[in-house]
């Protein structure tokens, strides 16, 4: 694996009544026994992940060794040579007659390196400052110490003025039976990202400047118990959203002059599947990912979807 400071883990321990610790760090187990988490990587001299699961006195242990290697050079050929540039760009997906309207509306996913792993989703029509490019990729500065890459074909020149900070004093919270929504007035389309930390969401708003009072909310609305804002690093604002329960899902987006964080509530447990709508993902035919048994998505998931 490439050098990085954390690693994603997921799997199941078979029952929601079990517990799991990895390198003596507790991992949250869902009601169906599944788990998914990001763990800090141990130092290189002790690079192992030590899994210890326990259920009713039955303990199982497994140790996985981490193999590190140096990441590939960003500029490996003349075609990928880095060229300095100083300009503002706007994110804009290339139109295609074969792409559906939903694809056109989706964010553009940036990458940590050209053709590398996925980084931060970027709103279409949002602006960012670019300082480097290759033949096919452009590097964007989300903050003074955070850089991501996007395909050059998905950018266009933009007006060169600083990003306008959101009016944080206008933060509001609303809720219904299914969803809690946090909104902040924004004078232009700004990018944001969300990370889950057990019972709270870290909502980061990427902005060149962040003037104004940071919001604080202590009244319980829906699943939001408290919101505390902080400006601990230049070029970003982070809102720590304390929740009354772990969410079913969340999404950040820009909507008609507002930065919006939507938090979907957990559904109550119910017996049976009556009344539920079940969607079967058919994968990515004609090929797709190849599983451990050597089958492609077209051979397995598409077949299951057609048989359902």
N, C-alpha and C positions, 0 to 999 in steps of 0.2 A: 504494500500500500504506500501511497505518497506520504511525505512528511506533513503532518498537521497536528493540531492540538486536541482534537476530539475525534470520537468514532461513534457511528450509529449502531445500535444493537436492537434486535427485535426477535420475537419468537413467542413460545408459549410454555408454561409450566403445567398445563393440563387442567388446572382448577384455580378458581379465584380465591380459594382458601389457602393457597401456598404463599410463601415469602421467597424473595430472591435478593441476594446481595452480590455485587460484582466489585471485586477489589475492596471489599468491606463498605461499599456504598449501596444504600438501599435503592432498589428499583421498584417503581409502582407497578402492581399487578392489577389488571382490569378484572371485571367480574366474570369474564369468560376464561380467565387464565392467561390472556395475551399480555405482552409487554412491548414497549418501544421507548427508547431513551437515547440520549447522547451522553457519552461518558468521557471524562478527560483521559487522555492517553498517559500511561505511566512513563517514568524516565526510561531512556534507551537501555540502561543496564538491568532493568526489571520489566521488560516489555512483555507482559502477559496480562490477560484478562482472566481472573479467577472467579468462576460462577459457582455460587453455593445456593441451592434451592432446598426449602424445607416445607414439608406438609405432614402434619400430624405425627411428628417424630421421625419421619422418613426423610433422610438428608441425601441429596445427590450433589456431586461436585464435578466440575469440568474446567480444565485450564486450557486456554487458547493462546498460543504464542503469536506475538505480533511481529511481522516481518516489515522492516523499514527499508526504503530505498530512496535515493535522491530523485526529486521530480525532474522531468525532462526540461531541457532548456527552452525558454520561450522563443528565442530567436535561433532556431537550429539550422536554417538554410537562408540563402539570400532572399528567397521569396518571402520568408517570414521576418525579414530584418525590421528592427524597430525604427520608426521615424518619429521624431518629436513633432508635436503640433500643439497649438494653443487656441482652441476654439470651442464654442458652445454648439451642442447638437440637440436635436429633438428626436425622441424614439418613435419610430414609425415602421410598422411591419410591411414588408413587401406584399403588394396585392397579387392574388393569383386566382385565375378562373376556376381552378380545381379545389381551392380551399373553401370551407364553409364559412358562413358569417360568424359563427361562434369562435372559430380559430382567429379570425380577424380581430375580434374584440378582446382576446386574451392578452395578459401581460407578456412582455418579452423577457425571458429568463436570461439574466446575465451569467457569466462564468468567471471563476477566480483566475483562470488562465485561458488563453485562446484554445478552444476545443477541450477545455478542462471540465471539472465538476461544476454543477449548477451552484449559483450563488444567490443573488437577490432578485425577485421578480420586479420588473420595472414597468410602470404604467405607460401605455402608448400615449403619445403627444406630451409626455413630460420632458423637461430639459435637464441636461447635465453638462458638466465641463469635461472636455477631452484633452489629454496631454500627450498621448502616444497612439501610434497605429502601426499595423502591419499591412500587408497587401489586402487582407480580408477582414481584419478585426480592428476595433477601436477600443482604447482603454478609457473608462470614465472614472472621475473622482467623485464618489458619493460623500466623502468627508476627507479632511486632510490626511488621514491615515488609512482610508478604506478605498480600494480600487477594484473595479470589475471590468470585464470585457464583454462586448456585444458585437455581432456581425456588422461590418461597415455598411452592408446593404440595407440594414434596418435603422439607419440614422440619416438625418438631413441637417443642413446648417440651420442654426437658430440665432435669435437676437442675443447679443452679448451683454446681458445685464444680470446682476446677482439674483439668485433665487429669492423669492419673497417668502418671509417666514409666516407660518400660520398664526392666526389670532387665538392664542391659547386661552385667553380669558373667556372665550365664548363656548368652552367645552360644555356639552350637555349629554345626558344619559336618558334613554327611553327603553321600555321593555314591554313585551307581550308574553303570552304563554310559551312561545317557542324560542324567542330570541331577545337578547339585550344589545342595544346599539349605542355606541359612543361616537359622537360627532364633534368635529372641530372646524370652524370656518377657515377656509384657505383661499388666498388670493390667486393662486395658480396651482396647477396639478403637481403635487409633490409625491415622491416615492416614500413608501414605508414598508417595514417588515415586522413580523410577529414571531416570537419564540415562546413556547410553553415551558414553565418551570414548576411542575407539580400542581399547585393550586393558584398560580398567577400567570398572567401574560405580560411579556415585555414588548411593548409596542414602540418601535424605533422609527422616528420620522427623520428622513435624511434631508437636511436643509443647509444652505450655505450660511445663513444667519438665523439666529434664534432669539430675537428680542421679545420682550414682554414677560409677564408673570407666568410662572409655571403653574399648571392647574393642580388643585387638590380637592378631592371629593370624598366625604366620609359617610354619606347617606347610602344605605343599601337600596339599590334599584335593580330589580331582576336578579341576575347572578353576580352583579358587580357589588362588592363590599366596600372597596376603597380604591382611589386612584391617587398616586403620588408621582409628580413629574420631577425629572432631574436632568441637568445639563452637565454631565461629568466629563464629556469629551467634545472638542470643537467639531462643528459641522453636523451635530445631531441632537435630537431631543428624545429622551426615553421616558415613556409613561409606564409605570408599574401598576398593572391592573390586578388588584387582589380580588379573587373570586370566592363565592360561597361554596362552589362545587367545581370539580373538574369539568370542562366543557366538552360537549360532543364534537364541536368544531368551531372554527373561527375564520374570518376573512377580513383583510384590510383593502380598501379601495378608495378611489376618488369619485365623488358623485356631485355634480352640479355645484361646485364651489365649496364642497365639504370633504374633509378627510374623515372616512368612516371606518370604524371597527365593529364588525358584526360578530356576536358571540352566540352560538347555538347551544341551547340547554340540553342536558341529558334527558332522554325519554324515560318515563317510569318503566320498571320491569313488568313484563306481561307474559302470560303463559300462551304458548302456541304462536302461530304465524297468521291467524285469521285477521283479515283487515289490513295487513301490511302489504306494501308494494316492494317487491324484491327485484333489483336490477342486476343482471348478469353481464359483467364486462367481458366482451369477446376478444380482448387482447388487441394485438396489432398485426393482423394478417397483412400480407401473405407470409411474413416471417415472424418477427418479434423475438423476444428473449428466448434463449435455449435453456431448458431446465436441467436439473442434475441427471435425469434419465435420458437426456439427449433429444427430447421432444420440443418442438417449437410451439409458440402460442397458437399458431394457426391449426396445429394438430390436436392440441389439448383444449384450450379455453374456448376456441371457436366451436369445436365439436360439442362441448358441454352446453354452450349458449344455444346452439341449434337444437339440442335434445331436450332443453328445458321447456 
